[in-house]
Amino acid sequence: MGAFLDVGCVPGDFVRVLARNGFAVIGADAARDPPPALAAAPPLQYRRFDFEAYELEGLDPRRSYTVILRHVLAHVR
């Protein structure tokens, strides 16, 4: 089963909305630690995204993802 992957999720509001509505979702951003809104609401998942190398850490390669890129396309080099 797949999950939504919100790249550039800070502060995590959209991740929380999706999770509250029953969707599997993972937040991702450049910080090592999740934003407070996600850290305070387990079991919400968070992964680090390296915006310099365009690498996403810790995803299950056997799972499919629908990537959400709200507010991040302006930062693409």
N, CA, C and O atoms as a Tripos MOL2 file, in Angstrom:
@<TRIPOS>MOLECULE
protein
  308   307    77     0     0
PROTEIN
NO_CHARGES

@<TRIPOS>ATOM
      1 N           0.8410   -1.1850    0.0000 N.3       1 MET1
      2 CA          0.0000    0.0000    0.0000 C.3       1 MET1
      3 C           0.8800    1.2400    0.0000 C.2       1 MET1
      4 O           1.9280    1.2460    0.6450 O.2       1 MET1
      5 N           0.4900    2.2580   -0.6880 N.am      2 GLY2
      6 CA          1.2660    3.4750   -0.8230 C.3       2 GLY2
      7 C           0.9940    4.4820    0.2720 C.2       2 GLY2
      8 O           0.1630    4.2690    1.1550 O.2       2 GLY2
      9 N           1.7150    5.5820    0.1900 N.am      3 ALA3
     10 CA          1.5720    6.6660    1.1530 C.3       3 ALA3
     11 C           1.8220    7.9860    0.4440 C.2       3 ALA3
     12 O           2.4880    8.0310   -0.5900 O.2       3 ALA3
     13 N           1.2830    9.0560    1.0080 N.am      4 PHE4
     14 CA          1.6110   10.3910    0.5460 C.3       4 PHE4
     15 C           2.9400   10.7850    1.1710 C.2       4 PHE4
     16 O           3.2190   10.4370    2.3180 O.2       4 PHE4
     17 N           3.7540   11.5030    0.4250 N.am      5 LEU5
     18 CA          5.0420   11.9780    0.9070 C.3       5 LEU5
     19 C           5.0790   13.4860    0.6840 C.2       5 LEU5
     20 O           5.2110   13.9460   -0.4500 O.2       5 LEU5
     21 N           4.9610   14.2520    1.7640 N.am      6 ASP6
     22 CA          4.9310   15.7100    1.6820 C.3       6 ASP6
     23 C           6.3450   16.2490    1.8490 C.2       6 ASP6
     24 O           6.8390   16.3850    2.9680 O.2       6 ASP6
     25 N           6.9960   16.5560    0.7180 N.am      7 VAL7
     26 CA          8.3620   17.0860    0.7330 C.3       7 VAL7
     27 C           8.2860   18.5960    0.9600 C.2       7 VAL7
     28 O           7.5910   19.3060    0.2330 O.2       7 VAL7
     29 N           9.0030   19.0760    1.9660 N.am      8 GLY8
     30 CA          8.9250   20.4800    2.3500 C.3       8 GLY8
     31 C           7.7390   20.7020    3.2740 C.2       8 GLY8
     32 O           7.0150   21.6890    3.1440 O.2       8 GLY8
     33 N           7.5450   19.7820    4.2040 N.am      9 CYS9
     34 CA          6.3240   19.7380    5.0140 C.3       9 CYS9
     35 C           6.2370   20.7420    6.1530 C.2       9 CYS9
     36 O           5.1580   20.9380    6.7120 O.2       9 CYS9
     37 N           7.3430   21.3820    6.5100 N.am     10 VAL10
     38 CA          7.3090   22.2660    7.6800 C.3      10 VAL10
     39 C           6.2160   23.2900    7.5120 C.2      10 VAL10
     40 O           6.1390   23.9150    6.4540 O.2      10 VAL10
     41 N           5.3710   23.4960    8.4930 N.am     11 PRO11
     42 CA          5.3840   23.0140    9.8680 C.3      11 PRO11
     43 C           4.6730   21.6800   10.0970 C.2      11 PRO11
     44 O           4.5510   21.2550   11.2460 O.2      11 PRO11
     45 N           4.2070   21.0140    9.0640 N.am     12 GLY12
     46 CA          3.5820   19.7080    9.2140 C.3      12 GLY12
     47 C           2.0700   19.7430    9.2430 C.2      12 GLY12
     48 O           1.4280   18.7300    9.5220 O.2      12 GLY12
     49 N           1.4950   20.8990    8.9580 N.am     13 ASP13
     50 CA          0.0370   21.0190    9.0220 C.3      13 ASP13
     51 C          -0.6810   20.1460    8.0040 C.2      13 ASP13
     52 O          -1.6920   19.5230    8.3310 O.2      13 ASP13
     53 N          -0.1790   20.0910    6.7840 N.am     14 PHE14
     54 CA         -0.8420   19.2820    5.7510 C.3      14 PHE14
     55 C          -0.6940   17.7890    6.0450 C.2      14 PHE14
     56 O          -1.6040   17.0060    5.7770 O.2      14 PHE14
     57 N           0.4520   17.4010    6.5960 N.am     15 VAL15
     58 CA          0.6620   16.0020    7.0060 C.3      15 VAL15
     59 C          -0.3800   15.6060    8.0430 C.2      15 VAL15
     60 O          -0.9630   14.5250    7.9640 O.2      15 VAL15
     61 N          -0.6100   16.4760    9.0040 N.am     16 ARG16
     62 CA         -1.5870   16.1870   10.0560 C.3      16 ARG16
     63 C          -3.0050   16.0990    9.4960 C.2      16 ARG16
     64 O          -3.7900   15.2550    9.9300 O.2      16 ARG16
     65 N          -3.3370   16.9560    8.5440 N.am     17 VAL17
     66 CA         -4.6760   16.9070    7.9260 C.3      17 VAL17
     67 C          -4.8790   15.5770    7.2070 C.2      17 VAL17
     68 O          -5.9140   14.9320    7.3730 O.2      17 VAL17
     69 N          -3.8970   15.1660    6.4130 N.am     18 LEU18
     70 CA         -4.0120   13.8870    5.6990 C.3      18 LEU18
     71 C          -4.1430   12.7170    6.6780 C.2      18 LEU18
     72 O          -4.9980   11.8490    6.4990 O.2      18 LEU18
     73 N          -3.3100   12.6950    7.6920 N.am     19 ALA19
     74 CA         -3.3480   11.6070    8.6770 C.3      19 ALA19
     75 C          -4.6830   11.5820    9.4130 C.2      19 ALA19
     76 O          -5.2510   10.5150    9.6460 O.2      19 ALA19
     77 N          -5.1740   12.7460    9.7740 N.am     20 ARG20
     78 CA         -6.4580   12.8370   10.4860 C.3      20 ARG20
     79 C          -7.6020   12.3050    9.6280 C.2      20 ARG20
     80 O          -8.6150   11.8450   10.1550 O.2      20 ARG20
     81 N          -7.4430   12.3690    8.3090 N.am     21 ASN21
     82 CA         -8.4850   11.8770    7.4000 C.3      21 ASN21
     83 C          -8.2310   10.4480    6.9390 C.2      21 ASN21
     84 O          -8.8530    9.9820    5.9850 O.2      21 ASN21
     85 N          -7.3220    9.7540    7.6110 N.am     22 GLY22
     86 CA         -7.1310    8.3350    7.3720 C.3      22 GLY22
     87 C          -6.1080    7.9560    6.3190 C.2      22 GLY22
     88 O          -5.9910    6.7800    5.9750 O.2      22 GLY22
     89 N          -5.3650    8.9200    5.7990 N.am     23 PHE23
     90 CA         -4.3610    8.6180    4.7750 C.3      23 PHE23
     91 C          -3.0170    8.2890    5.4030 C.2      23 PHE23
     92 O          -2.6380    8.8680    6.4220 O.2      23 PHE23
     93 N          -2.3050    7.3620    4.7910 N.am     24 ALA24
     94 CA         -0.9210    7.0970    5.1770 C.3      24 ALA24
     95 C          -0.0880    8.2450    4.6200 C.2      24 ALA24
     96 O          -0.1710    8.5510    3.4300 O.2      24 ALA24
     97 N           0.7160    8.8840    5.4720 N.am     25 VAL25
     98 CA          1.4700   10.0660    5.0450 C.3      25 VAL25
     99 C           2.7880   10.1500    5.8010 C.2      25 VAL25
    100 O           2.8900    9.7660    6.9670 O.2      25 VAL25
    101 N           3.7940   10.6650    5.0980 N.am     26 ILE26
    102 CA          5.1130   10.8820    5.6710 C.3      26 ILE26
    103 C           5.5090   12.3170    5.3600 C.2      26 ILE26
    104 O           5.3970   12.7610    4.2170 O.2      26 ILE26
    105 N           5.9680   13.0370    6.3610 N.am     27 GLY27
    106 CA          6.4760   14.3840    6.1670 C.3      27 GLY27
    107 C           7.9710   14.3370    5.9190 C.2      27 GLY27
    108 O           8.6650   13.4860    6.4760 O.2      27 GLY27
    109 N           8.4720   15.2380    5.0920 N.am     28 ALA28
    110 CA          9.9170   15.2970    4.8150 C.3      28 ALA28
    111 C          10.3380   16.7510    4.6860 C.2      28 ALA28
    112 O           9.6360   17.5680    4.0900 O.2      28 ALA28
    113 N          11.5030   17.0590    5.2580 N.am     29 ASP29
    114 CA         12.0620   18.3950    5.1290 C.3      29 ASP29
    115 C          13.5560   18.3360    5.4120 C.2      29 ASP29
    116 O          14.0970   17.2640    5.6830 O.2      29 ASP29
    117 N          14.2240   19.4850    5.3510 N.am     30 ALA30
    118 CA         15.6820   19.5320    5.4640 C.3      30 ALA30
    119 C          16.1930   19.3370    6.8890 C.2      30 ALA30
    120 O          17.3430   18.9370    7.0710 O.2      30 ALA30
    121 N          15.3860   19.6030    7.8850 N.am     31 ALA31
    122 CA         15.8330   19.4870    9.2740 C.3      31 ALA31
    123 C          16.0230   18.0220    9.6670 C.2      31 ALA31
    124 O          15.2950   17.1440    9.2020 O.2      31 ALA31
    125 N          16.9970   17.7740   10.5180 N.am     32 ARG32
    126 CA         17.2150   16.4020   11.0220 C.3      32 ARG32
    127 C          16.0310   15.9290   11.8560 C.2      32 ARG32
    128 O          15.6410   14.7640   11.7870 O.2      32 ARG32
    129 N          15.4680   16.8290   12.6380 N.am     33 ASP33
    130 CA         14.3630   16.4820   13.5340 C.3      33 ASP33
    131 C          13.0430   16.9630   12.9570 C.2      33 ASP33
    132 O          13.0060   17.9730   12.2530 O.2      33 ASP33
    133 N          11.9610   16.2560   13.2450 N.am     34 PRO34
    134 CA         10.6590   16.6800   12.7340 C.3      34 PRO34
    135 C          10.2170   17.9900   13.3700 C.2      34 PRO34
    136 O          10.6680   18.3390   14.4610 O.2      34 PRO34
    137 N           9.3360   18.7140   12.6900 N.am     35 PRO35
    138 CA          8.7920   19.9340   13.2880 C.3      35 PRO35
    139 C           8.0020   19.5770   14.5470 C.2      35 PRO35
    140 O           7.5080   18.4550   14.6570 O.2      35 PRO35
    141 N           7.8720   20.4930   15.4870 N.am     36 PRO36
    142 CA          7.1810   20.2040   16.7460 C.3      36 PRO36
    143 C           5.7820   19.6050   16.5740 C.2      36 PRO36
    144 O           5.3810   18.7350   17.3480 O.2      36 PRO36
    145 N           5.0470   20.0630   15.5720 N.am     37 ALA37
    146 CA          3.6840   19.5500   15.3680 C.3      37 ALA37
    147 C           3.6770   18.0600   15.0310 C.2      37 ALA37
    148 O           2.7490   17.3460   15.4100 O.2      37 ALA37
    149 N           4.7070   17.5840   14.3220 N.am     38 LEU38
    150 CA          4.7800   16.1600   13.9920 C.3      38 LEU38
    151 C           5.3930   15.3590   15.1290 C.2      38 LEU38
    152 O           4.9660   14.2370   15.3970 O.2      38 LEU38
    153 N           6.3800   15.9180   15.7920 N.am     39 ALA39
    154 CA          7.0310   15.2160   16.9070 C.3      39 ALA39
    155 C           6.0530   14.9980   18.0510 C.2      39 ALA39
    156 O           6.1510   14.0050   18.7720 O.2      39 ALA39
    157 N           5.1100   15.9210   18.2220 N.am     40 ALA40
    158 CA          4.1480   15.8270   19.3210 C.3      40 ALA40
    159 C           2.9490   14.9590   18.9720 C.2      40 ALA40
    160 O           2.0630   14.7700   19.8060 O.2      40 ALA40
    161 N           2.9050   14.4290   17.7570 N.am     41 ALA41
    162 CA          1.7350   13.6680   17.3200 C.3      41 ALA41
    163 C           2.1290   12.3110   16.7560 C.2      41 ALA41
    164 O           1.8310   12.0220   15.5970 O.2      41 ALA41
    165 N           2.8050   11.4560   17.5620 N.am     42 PRO42
    166 CA          3.1210   10.1290   17.0360 C.3      42 PRO42
    167 C           1.8270    9.3960   16.7290 C.2      42 PRO42
    168 O           0.8350    9.6420   17.4140 O.2      42 PRO42
    169 N           1.7770    8.5420   15.7780 N.am     43 PRO43
    170 CA          2.8690    7.9140   15.0490 C.3      43 PRO43
    171 C           3.1650    8.5550   13.6950 C.2      43 PRO43
    172 O           3.5600    7.8480   12.7670 O.2      43 PRO43
    173 N           2.9890    9.8650   13.5500 N.am     44 LEU44
    174 CA          3.3060   10.5280   12.2890 C.3      44 LEU44
    175 C           4.7860   10.3520   11.9700 C.2      44 LEU44
    176 O           5.6510   10.5140   12.8310 O.2      44 LEU44
    177 N           5.0520   10.0190   10.7170 N.am     45 GLN45
    178 CA          6.4260    9.7460   10.2990 C.3      45 GLN45
    179 C           7.0650   10.9810    9.6680 C.2      45 GLN45
    180 O           6.3930   11.8170    9.0640 O.2      45 GLN45
    181 N           8.3760   11.0660    9.8270 N.am     46 TYR46
    182 CA          9.1470   12.1730    9.2800 C.3      46 TYR46
    183 C          10.4570   11.6130    8.7250 C.2      46 TYR46
    184 O          11.0670   10.7300    9.3270 O.2      46 TYR46
    185 N          10.8830   12.1300    7.5760 N.am     47 ARG47
    186 CA         12.1570   11.7680    6.9680 C.3      47 ARG47
    187 C          12.8890   13.0430    6.5830 C.2      47 ARG47
    188 O          12.2670   14.0590    6.2740 O.2      47 ARG47
    189 N          14.2080   12.9820    6.6030 N.am     48 ARG48
    190 CA         15.0130   14.1350    6.2090 C.3      48 ARG48
    191 C          15.2070   14.1300    4.6960 C.2      48 ARG48
    192 O          15.4800   13.0930    4.0910 O.2      48 ARG48
    193 N          15.0610   15.3090    4.1000 N.am     49 PHE49
    194 CA         15.3220   15.4890    2.6760 C.3      49 PHE49
    195 C          16.5100   16.4250    2.5330 C.2      49 PHE49
    196 O          16.4810   17.5480    3.0370 O.2      49 PHE49
    197 N          17.5530   15.9720    1.8510 N.am     50 ASP50
    198 CA         18.7410   16.7830    1.6180 C.3      50 ASP50
    199 C          18.5190   17.5880    0.3420 C.2      50 ASP50
    200 O          18.5850   17.0430   -0.7600 O.2      50 ASP50
    201 N          18.2570   18.8780    0.4900 N.am     51 PHE51
    202 CA         17.9490   19.7270   -0.6530 C.3      51 PHE51
    203 C          19.1820   20.0140   -1.5180 C.2      51 PHE51
    204 O          19.0410   20.4430   -2.6630 O.2      51 PHE51
    205 N          20.3800   19.7830   -0.9870 N.am     52 GLU52
    206 CA         21.5930   19.9780   -1.7790 C.3      52 GLU52
    207 C          21.8420   18.7830   -2.7010 C.2      52 GLU52
    208 O          22.1870   18.9590   -3.8700 O.2      52 GLU52
    209 N          21.6680   17.5770   -2.1790 N.am     53 ALA53
    210 CA         21.9310   16.3560   -2.9550 C.3      53 ALA53
    211 C          20.6640   15.7540   -3.5510 C.2      53 ALA53
    212 O          20.7360   14.7950   -4.3200 O.2      53 ALA53
    213 N          19.5010   16.3090   -3.2000 N.am     54 TYR54
    214 CA         18.2110   15.7670   -3.6430 C.3      54 TYR54
    215 C          18.0620   14.3040   -3.2420 C.2      54 TYR54
    216 O          17.6550   13.4670   -4.0480 O.2      54 TYR54
    217 N          18.3980   14.0050   -1.9840 N.am     55 GLU55
    218 CA         18.2760   12.6460   -1.4630 C.3      55 GLU55
    219 C          17.3110   12.6230   -0.2910 C.2      55 GLU55
    220 O          17.3120   13.5130    0.5590 O.2      55 GLU55
    221 N          16.5010   11.5990   -0.2660 N.am     56 LEU56
    222 CA         15.5200   11.3970    0.7930 C.3      56 LEU56
    223 C          15.9170   10.1740    1.5820 C.2      56 LEU56
    224 O          16.0640    9.0900    1.0160 O.2      56 LEU56
    225 N          16.0930   10.3270    2.8700 N.am     57 GLU57
    226 CA         16.6110    9.2550    3.7220 C.3      57 GLU57
    227 C          15.4870    8.4160    4.3310 C.2      57 GLU57
    228 O          14.4560    8.9430    4.7500 O.2      57 GLU57
    229 N          15.7070    7.1040    4.3720 N.am     58 GLY58
    230 CA         14.8680    6.2260    5.1660 C.3      58 GLY58
    231 C          13.5320    5.7990    4.6120 C.2      58 GLY58
    232 O          12.6520    5.4120    5.3810 O.2      58 GLY58
    233 N          13.3440    5.8550    3.3070 N.am     59 LEU59
    234 CA         12.0750    5.3780    2.7440 C.3      59 LEU59
    235 C          12.1760    3.9000    2.4030 C.2      59 LEU59
    236 O          13.2470    3.4070    2.0510 O.2      59 LEU59
    237 N          11.0750    3.2080    2.5080 N.am     60 ASP60
    238 CA         10.9970    1.8020    2.1580 C.3      60 ASP60
    239 C          10.9150    1.6890    0.6280 C.2      60 ASP60
    240 O           9.9260    2.1350    0.0460 O.2      60 ASP60
    241 N          11.9130    1.1120   -0.0350 N.am     61 PRO61
    242 CA         11.9070    1.0480   -1.5020 C.3      61 PRO61
    243 C          10.8250    0.1260   -2.0620 C.2      61 PRO61
    244 O          10.5520    0.1570   -3.2620 O.2      61 PRO61
    245 N          10.2120   -0.6850   -1.2200 N.am     62 ARG62
    246 CA          9.1540   -1.5890   -1.6890 C.3      62 ARG62
    247 C           7.7870   -0.9280   -1.6660 C.2      62 ARG62
    248 O           6.8070   -1.5160   -2.1250 O.2      62 ARG62
    249 N           7.7100    0.2600   -1.1510 N.am     63 ARG63
    250 CA          6.4410    0.9670   -1.0180 C.3      63 ARG63
    251 C           6.3140    2.0160   -2.1210 C.2      63 ARG63
    252 O           7.3170    2.5630   -2.5790 O.2      63 ARG63
    253 N           5.0960    2.2920   -2.5430 N.am     64 SER64
    254 CA          4.8810    3.3570   -3.5300 C.3      64 SER64
    255 C           4.4820    4.6370   -2.7910 C.2      64 SER64
    256 O           3.8980    4.5920   -1.7090 O.2      64 SER64
    257 N           4.8080    5.7680   -3.3970 N.am     65 TYR65
    258 CA          4.5500    7.0610   -2.7760 C.3      65 TYR65
    259 C           3.9470    8.0240   -3.7830 C.2      65 TYR65
    260 O           4.3040    8.0130   -4.9610 O.2      65 TYR65
    261 N           3.0330    8.8540   -3.3120 N.am     66 THR66
    262 CA          2.5380    9.9870   -4.0790 C.3      66 THR66
    263 C           3.2020   11.2080   -3.4700 C.2      66 THR66
    264 O           2.9530   11.5430   -2.3120 O.2      66 THR66
    265 N           4.0520   11.8760   -4.2500 N.am     67 VAL67
    266 CA          4.8520   12.9820   -3.7310 C.3      67 VAL67
    267 C           4.0830   14.2880   -3.8430 C.2      67 VAL67
    268 O           3.5220   14.6140   -4.8900 O.2      67 VAL67
    269 N           4.0690   15.0280   -2.7430 N.am     68 ILE68
    270 CA          3.4380   16.3480   -2.6730 C.3      68 ILE68
    271 C           4.5530   17.3760   -2.5870 C.2      68 ILE68
    272 O           5.4170   17.2820   -1.7150 O.2      68 ILE68
    273 N           4.5430   18.3550   -3.4810 N.am     69 LEU69
    274 CA          5.5950   19.3760   -3.5350 C.3      69 LEU69
    275 C           4.9940   20.7720   -3.3740 C.2      69 LEU69
    276 O           5.1860   21.6390   -4.2270 O.2      69 LEU69
    277 N           4.2760   20.9790   -2.2930 N.am     70 ARG70
    278 CA          3.7120   22.3060   -2.0390 C.3      70 ARG70
    279 C           4.8250   23.2330   -1.5620 C.2      70 ARG70
    280 O           5.5840   22.8580   -0.6680 O.2      70 ARG70
    281 N           4.9410   24.3850   -2.1100 N.am     71 HIS71
    282 CA          5.8620   25.4260   -1.6460 C.3      71 HIS71
    283 C           7.3360   25.0570   -1.7710 C.2      71 HIS71
    284 O           8.1670   25.7070   -1.1360 O.2      71 HIS71
    285 N           7.7000   24.0520   -2.5550 N.am     72 VAL72
    286 CA          9.1220   23.7150   -2.6830 C.3      72 VAL72
    287 C           9.6490   23.8890   -4.1010 C.2      72 VAL72
    288 O          10.8620   23.9820   -4.2850 O.2      72 VAL72
    289 N           8.7990   23.9360   -5.0910 N.am     73 LEU73
    290 CA          9.2800   24.0420   -6.4660 C.3      73 LEU73
    291 C          10.0310   25.3540   -6.7150 C.2      73 LEU73
    292 O          10.8750   25.4150   -7.6080 O.2      73 LEU73
    293 N           9.7420   26.3830   -5.9560 N.am     74 ALA74
    294 CA         10.4590   27.6530   -6.0970 C.3      74 ALA74
    295 C          11.9100   27.5440   -5.6580 C.2      74 ALA74
    296 O          12.7190   28.4120   -5.9850 O.2      74 ALA74
    297 N          12.2510   26.4920   -4.9240 N.am     75 HIS75
    298 CA         13.6130   26.3200   -4.4020 C.3      75 HIS75
    299 C          14.4510   25.3700   -5.2470 C.2      75 HIS75
    300 O          15.6240   25.1560   -4.9430 O.2      75 HIS75
    301 N          13.8820   24.7990   -6.2940 N.am     76 VAL76
    302 CA         14.6240   23.8630   -7.1460 C.3      76 VAL76
    303 C          15.6700   24.6430   -7.9360 C.2      76 VAL76
    304 O          15.3890   25.6920   -8.5170 O.2      76 VAL76
    305 N          16.8740   24.1010   -7.9380 N.am     77 ARG77
    306 CA         17.9450   24.7580   -8.6960 C.3      77 ARG77
    307 C          17.9230   24.3300  -10.1350 C.2      77 ARG77
    308 O          18.7520   24.7800  -10.9260 O.2      77 ARG77
@<TRIPOS>BOND
     1     1     2 1
     2     2     3 1
     3     3     4 2
     4     3     5 am
     5     5     6 1
     6     6     7 1
     7     7     8 2
     8     7     9 am
     9     9    10 1
    10    10    11 1
    11    11    12 2
    12    11    13 am
    13    13    14 1
    14    14    15 1
    15    15    16 2
    16    15    17 am
    17    17    18 1
    18    18    19 1
    19    19    20 2
    20    19    21 am
    21    21    22 1
    22    22    23 1
    23    23    24 2
    24    23    25 am
    25    25    26 1
    26    26    27 1
    27    27    28 2
    28    27    29 am
    29    29    30 1
    30    30    31 1
    31    31    32 2
    32    31    33 am
    33    33    34 1
    34    34    35 1
    35    35    36 2
    36    35    37 am
    37    37    38 1
    38    38    39 1
    39    39    40 2
    40    39    41 am
    41    41    42 1
    42    42    43 1
    43    43    44 2
    44    43    45 am
    45    45    46 1
    46    46    47 1
    47    47    48 2
    48    47    49 am
    49    49    50 1
    50    50    51 1
    51    51    52 2
    52    51    53 am
    53    53    54 1
    54    54    55 1
    55    55    56 2
    56    55    57 am
    57    57    58 1
    58    58    59 1
    59    59    60 2
    60    59    61 am
    61    61    62 1
    62    62    63 1
    63    63    64 2
    64    63    65 am
    65    65    66 1
    66    66    67 1
    67    67    68 2
    68    67    69 am
    69    69    70 1
    70    70    71 1
    71    71    72 2
    72    71    73 am
    73    73    74 1
    74    74    75 1
    75    75    76 2
    76    75    77 am
    77    77    78 1
    78    78    79 1
    79    79    80 2
    80    79    81 am
    81    81    82 1
    82    82    83 1
    83    83    84 2
    84    83    85 am
    85    85    86 1
    86    86    87 1
    87    87    88 2
    88    87    89 am
    89    89    90 1
    90    90    91 1
    91    91    92 2
    92    91    93 am
    93    93    94 1
    94    94    95 1
    95    95    96 2
    96    95    97 am
    97    97    98 1
    98    98    99 1
    99    99   100 2
   100    99   101 am
   101   101   102 1
   102   102   103 1
   103   103   104 2
   104   103   105 am
   105   105   106 1
   106   106   107 1
   107   107   108 2
   108   107   109 am
   109   109   110 1
   110   110   111 1
   111   111   112 2
   112   111   113 am
   113   113   114 1
   114   114   115 1
   115   115   116 2
   116   115   117 am
   117   117   118 1
   118   118   119 1
   119   119   120 2
   120   119   121 am
   121   121   122 1
   122   122   123 1
   123   123   124 2
   124   123   125 am
   125   125   126 1
   126   126   127 1
   127   127   128 2
   128   127   129 am
   129   129   130 1
   130   130   131 1
   131   131   132 2
   132   131   133 am
   133   133   134 1
   134   134   135 1
   135   135   136 2
   136   135   137 am
   137   137   138 1
   138   138   139 1
   139   139   140 2
   140   139   141 am
   141   141   142 1
   142   142   143 1
   143   143   144 2
   144   143   145 am
   145   145   146 1
   146   146   147 1
   147   147   148 2
   148   147   149 am
   149   149   150 1
   150   150   151 1
   151   151   152 2
   152   151   153 am
   153   153   154 1
   154   154   155 1
   155   155   156 2
   156   155   157 am
   157   157   158 1
   158   158   159 1
   159   159   160 2
   160   159   161 am
   161   161   162 1
   162   162   163 1
   163   163   164 2
   164   163   165 am
   165   165   166 1
   166   166   167 1
   167   167   168 2
   168   167   169 am
   169   169   170 1
   170   170   171 1
   171   171   172 2
   172   171   173 am
   173   173   174 1
   174   174   175 1
   175   175   176 2
   176   175   177 am
   177   177   178 1
   178   178   179 1
   179   179   180 2
   180   179   181 am
   181   181   182 1
   182   182   183 1
   183   183   184 2
   184   183   185 am
   185   185   186 1
   186   186   187 1
   187   187   188 2
   188   187   189 am
   189   189   190 1
   190   190   191 1
   191   191   192 2
   192   191   193 am
   193   193   194 1
   194   194   195 1
   195   195   196 2
   196   195   197 am
   197   197   198 1
   198   198   199 1
   199   199   200 2
   200   199   201 am
   201   201   202 1
   202   202   203 1
   203   203   204 2
   204   203   205 am
   205   205   206 1
   206   206   207 1
   207   207   208 2
   208   207   209 am
   209   209   210 1
   210   210   211 1
   211   211   212 2
   212   211   213 am
   213   213   214 1
   214   214   215 1
   215   215   216 2
   216   215   217 am
   217   217   218 1
   218   218   219 1
   219   219   220 2
   220   219   221 am
   221   221   222 1
   222   222   223 1
   223   223   224 2
   224   223   225 am
   225   225   226 1
   226   226   227 1
   227   227   228 2
   228   227   229 am
   229   229   230 1
   230   230   231 1
   231   231   232 2
   232   231   233 am
   233   233   234 1
   234   234   235 1
   235   235   236 2
   236   235   237 am
   237   237   238 1
   238   238   239 1
   239   239   240 2
   240   239   241 am
   241   241   242 1
   242   242   243 1
   243   243   244 2
   244   243   245 am
   245   245   246 1
   246   246   247 1
   247   247   248 2
   248   247   249 am
   249   249   250 1
   250   250   251 1
   251   251   252 2
   252   251   253 am
   253   253   254 1
   254   254   255 1
   255   255   256 2
   256   255   257 am
   257   257   258 1
   258   258   259 1
   259   259   260 2
   260   259   261 am
   261   261   262 1
   262   262   263 1
   263   263   264 2
   264   263   265 am
   265   265   266 1
   266   266   267 1
   267   267   268 2
   268   267   269 am
   269   269   270 1
   270   270   271 1
   271   271   272 2
   272   271   273 am
   273   273   274 1
   274   274   275 1
   275   275   276 2
   276   275   277 am
   277   277   278 1
   278   278   279 1
   279   279   280 2
   280   279   281 am
   281   281   282 1
   282   282   283 1
   283   283   284 2
   284   283   285 am
   285   285   286 1
   286   286   287 1
   287   287   288 2
   288   287   289 am
   289   289   290 1
   290   290   291 1
   291   291   292 2
   292   291   293 am
   293   293   294 1
   294   294   295 1
   295   295   296 2
   296   295   297 am
   297   297   298 1
   298   298   299 1
   299   299   300 2
   300   299   301 am
   301   301   302 1
   302   302   303 1
   303   303   304 2
   304   303   305 am
   305   305   306 1
   306   306   307 1
   307   307   308 2
@<TRIPOS>SUBSTRUCTURE
     1 MET1         2 RESIDUE 1 A MET
     2 GLY2         6 RESIDUE 1 A GLY
     3 ALA3        10 RESIDUE 1 A ALA
     4 PHE4        14 RESIDUE 1 A PHE
     5 LEU5        18 RESIDUE 1 A LEU
     6 ASP6        22 RESIDUE 1 A ASP
     7 VAL7        26 RESIDUE 1 A VAL
     8 GLY8        30 RESIDUE 1 A GLY
     9 CYS9        34 RESIDUE 1 A CYS
    10 VAL10       38 RESIDUE 1 A VAL
    11 PRO11       42 RESIDUE 1 A PRO
    12 GLY12       46 RESIDUE 1 A GLY
    13 ASP13       50 RESIDUE 1 A ASP
    14 PHE14       54 RESIDUE 1 A PHE
    15 VAL15       58 RESIDUE 1 A VAL
    16 ARG16       62 RESIDUE 1 A ARG
    17 VAL17       66 RESIDUE 1 A VAL
    18 LEU18       70 RESIDUE 1 A LEU
    19 ALA19       74 RESIDUE 1 A ALA
    20 ARG20       78 RESIDUE 1 A ARG
    21 ASN21       82 RESIDUE 1 A ASN
    22 GLY22       86 RESIDUE 1 A GLY
    23 PHE23       90 RESIDUE 1 A PHE
    24 ALA24       94 RESIDUE 1 A ALA
    25 VAL25       98 RESIDUE 1 A VAL
    26 ILE26      102 RESIDUE 1 A ILE
    27 GLY27      106 RESIDUE 1 A GLY
    28 ALA28      110 RESIDUE 1 A ALA
    29 ASP29      114 RESIDUE 1 A ASP
    30 ALA30      118 RESIDUE 1 A ALA
    31 ALA31      122 RESIDUE 1 A ALA
    32 ARG32      126 RESIDUE 1 A ARG
    33 ASP33      130 RESIDUE 1 A ASP
    34 PRO34      134 RESIDUE 1 A PRO
    35 PRO35      138 RESIDUE 1 A PRO
    36 PRO36      142 RESIDUE 1 A PRO
    37 ALA37      146 RESIDUE 1 A ALA
    38 LEU38      150 RESIDUE 1 A LEU
    39 ALA39      154 RESIDUE 1 A ALA
    40 ALA40      158 RESIDUE 1 A ALA
    41 ALA41      162 RESIDUE 1 A ALA
    42 PRO42      166 RESIDUE 1 A PRO
    43 PRO43      170 RESIDUE 1 A PRO
    44 LEU44      174 RESIDUE 1 A LEU
    45 GLN45      178 RESIDUE 1 A GLN
    46 TYR46      182 RESIDUE 1 A TYR
    47 ARG47      186 RESIDUE 1 A ARG
    48 ARG48      190 RESIDUE 1 A ARG
    49 PHE49      194 RESIDUE 1 A PHE
    50 ASP50      198 RESIDUE 1 A ASP
    51 PHE51      202 RESIDUE 1 A PHE
    52 GLU52      206 RESIDUE 1 A GLU
    53 ALA53      210 RESIDUE 1 A ALA
    54 TYR54      214 RESIDUE 1 A TYR
    55 GLU55      218 RESIDUE 1 A GLU
    56 LEU56      222 RESIDUE 1 A LEU
    57 GLU57      226 RESIDUE 1 A GLU
    58 GLY58      230 RESIDUE 1 A GLY
    59 LEU59      234 RESIDUE 1 A LEU
    60 ASP60      238 RESIDUE 1 A ASP
    61 PRO61      242 RESIDUE 1 A PRO
    62 ARG62      246 RESIDUE 1 A ARG
    63 ARG63      250 RESIDUE 1 A ARG
    64 SER64      254 RESIDUE 1 A SER
    65 TYR65      258 RESIDUE 1 A TYR
    66 THR66      262 RESIDUE 1 A THR
    67 VAL67      266 RESIDUE 1 A VAL
    68 ILE68      270 RESIDUE 1 A ILE
    69 LEU69      274 RESIDUE 1 A LEU
    70 ARG70      278 RESIDUE 1 A ARG
    71 HIS71      282 RESIDUE 1 A HIS
    72 VAL72      286 RESIDUE 1 A VAL
    73 LEU73      290 RESIDUE 1 A LEU
    74 ALA74      294 RESIDUE 1 A ALA
    75 HIS75      298 RESIDUE 1 A HIS
    76 VAL76      302 RESIDUE 1 A VAL
    77 ARG77      306 RESIDUE 1 A ARG
